[in-house]
Amino acid sequence: MSIENKEKNPEFIKEREHALEIQKIISDSINIEKSLLSVRRSDILDERKYFIDYFYELPDDERRDLLENEFIDMKTYESTLVRFKNLTKQLREPYFARIDFTEDDFESESLYIGTNMVRDPKTNLIVVYDWRAPISNMYYECEPGRASYIAPSGKIEGDLTLKRKYVFQKGALEKYININMPSDDEFLAEILSHNASSHLKSIVETLQTEQNRIIRDYLDGISVIQGCAGSGKSSIALHKIAYIMYTFRNKIKDKEIVILSPNTLFSDYISTLLPDLGEENVIQTVQEDIINDILSDVQVDYFNRNQSIEYEMASPDDTVREVSKFKAGTEFLQIIKAYAEYLPKMIFKPEVLYLDAECYSSVSAEELGELFFEKFDKVCLFDRPEKIANYLIESRRLRTENIKEFLVENMFEMFRFTTLETIYKNIFFDKEFYSYLEEKGGFESVVAGREDLSHLSVVPTLWSDAVSMALLGMMLSDYGREKNVFYFIADEAQDLTPVFIEILKIRYGSSNMLFAGDNAQLVFSNTGDYVNELKAAAGYKPFRVYNLTSNYRSTTEIAEFAKAKCGMGNIEIRCVRSGEKPEIIPCGNDAAGSVNDYIKECTSKGYESIAVLCLTQAEADSLKPVIEYDTEKVNVTVLPVYMAKGLEFDCVAVMNCNSRMAEYDSKNGSCVLYTACTRAMHNLAVFE
């Protein structure tokens, strides 16, 4: 690898002049897009004014045409605005790489690669290629020499004679670096040595070959990234979204892409990355949003995940934790499925169904039972009355006003329970269901020596109960399906329970999916066997697993310390840089004083982001008021470990006073301490 940045170097001068030429082209393009924005905004305002002024005078078809035209103009305006924003950002760094490629039987070309494609508005020629373009793949996949890429027309072969990385500072070319691969350690270590950012950053400049292949790999079915801490799982997932939206833009015009984040803090952390990659309008959600939506019509109070974990940690009774952990496992999922099979004959008792208010004609209880249990047995339980009503109206030519509502209402009166909460809670106290499980077999560990499942009922309603209730609700009704989602991505997948995975399967069953996780970073009550649980849920769909073992976040010293401290010596992790050794600091009676001393030391070394990680929110809240730091020099965040999932900081202080985290892990089979330690990029201290 060579580094060239000398002002008198002819090659450097040539490269700087080229950069200025490209920036001039980008500036011209910005001015064009700015003019278009002004014109399109004016057109939209004129259309709206005309519509308002003549609303009552216009015929219906003209109103419809005007609304359609305005919708099209708004979409055009929005796409122009996105293009304007992207060009403005790209002016600071017009491109980050160059490859010189000589296609067989053609002359050599110098191709520049950036975050987005740039065309010369005068010639319409591409002057900067998008990193997602097929030809750009050679930068990530090929070393100088014979090379090829797959274009729409087929395989293109030739000679790759140069690969060059550029560094811009405040819009000016600072230097360039000739490389073999983006994984060259000197180049990569320099990038990774920088301080942490408050938001996840683009890694298009440093994409490793294994990461690039996952991004460009197949979309169909279910994919899983099982990666160690700091392996870039989240970044890969988000870059894959950008790649999908670029490559399949015509196919997914009216489709959505959904990202499931572990919490709202993480959602904010990744919020700026997709716009930086040139893509916006991706839907972000968290588990609570999905469950709240499914249970929106259910009047029940329940703890969210954070409230549940805090309640479990504070509870002196181990029963709460044991029950919650059981409900997060595969066996409880099977119990819910068995209950859904058992439920129809228990909940519905067919009676004579009168077809009119005067009771002149009717359907016998026997015939209604055949319709409910046989003819429409594939329909969701709570959707059957409407299907049966439609069938009767059509087959018997019923024309009475409001007859459908009359029939549906009368059939629902034959239900033993009609509220989801009551139906769910019946699982634990229904002795007949208990007998059904005994006869069915496979539930010996749950049913042995008992009369019912009341030992699994706890108050208050925990998160695991809310998730199970939501799944049962989806099994009983067709509500909650999302059929317009093209691609679904879930981060921190190790904390998805089998029950929640089943919800995702039903809700987003028509979409392709990517799950990113690490079974060594288990925080919430769960089995941790998410890869096999996802495989079981995949069914007939294609299923693939990618394993990543390179840590690009932490130093070797931090990674090895975390493994040794948490008894995870069997985990394979490769780090690309070294640094300071982590410390174990006795905190004694003055924990706050010891942490403040640590913060001062880190600040003096130039670090800008520090996390103080506690086991619970209560501990974090008690520590926050006594933490002291210079707000102009450093940002200090005090929070529980489960809220820090997926985040990274320059320095991390882990509050393991009296071995609280280690004790919690040993009791619950979780990995809180390991997760806390692996948030650190450069410096780690564990306070005991």
Secondary structure as UniProt FT lines:
FT   STRAND          2..4
FT   TURN            7..8
FT   HELIX           10..53
FT   TURN            54..57
FT   HELIX           60..90
FT   TURN            91..92
FT   STRAND          97..103
FT   TURN            104..105
FT   STRAND          108..114
FT   STRAND          118..119
FT   TURN            121..123
FT   STRAND          126..130
FT   TURN            131..132
FT   HELIX           134..136
FT   HELIX           137..141
FT   STRAND          145..151
FT   TURN            152..153
FT   STRAND          154..169
FT   TURN            170..171
FT   STRAND          172..178
FT   TURN            182..183
FT   HELIX           185..192
FT   TURN            204..206
FT   HELIX           209..216
FT   STRAND          222..227
FT   TURN            229..230
FT   HELIX           233..247
FT   TURN            248..254
FT   STRAND          256..261
FT   HELIX           264..270
FT   TURN            271..272
FT   HELIX           273..276
FT   TURN            277..278
FT   STRAND          283..286
FT   HELIX           287..294
FT   TURN            295..297
FT   HELIX           305..314
FT   HELIX           318..327
FT   HELIX           330..347
FT   STRAND          353..354
FT   TURN            357..358
FT   STRAND          362..363
FT   HELIX           365..370
FT   HELIX           371..375
FT   TURN            376..378
FT   HELIX           381..383
FT   HELIX           384..395
FT   TURN            396..397
FT   TURN            401..402
FT   HELIX           403..412
FT   TURN            413..414
FT   HELIX           420..429
FT   HELIX           431..440
FT   HELIX           444..447
FT   TURN            448..449
FT   HELIX           454..456
FT   HELIX           463..476
FT   TURN            479..480
FT   STRAND          485..490
FT   HELIX           493..495
FT   HELIX           498..507
FT   TURN            508..510
FT   STRAND          512..517
FT   TURN            519..520
FT   HELIX           530..538
FT   TURN            539..540
FT   STRAND          543..548
FT   STRAND          550..551
FT   HELIX           556..565
FT   TURN            566..567
FT   TURN            569..570
FT   STRAND          574..575
FT   STRAND          583..585
FT   TURN            588..589
FT   HELIX           591..604
FT   TURN            605..606
FT   STRAND          609..614
FT   HELIX           617..623
FT   HELIX           624..626
FT   TURN            631..633
FT   STRAND          635..640
FT   HELIX           641..643
FT   TURN            645..646
FT   STRAND          649..655
FT   HELIX           657..659
FT   HELIX           660..668
FT   HELIX           672..677
FT   TURN            678..679
FT   STRAND          680..687
//
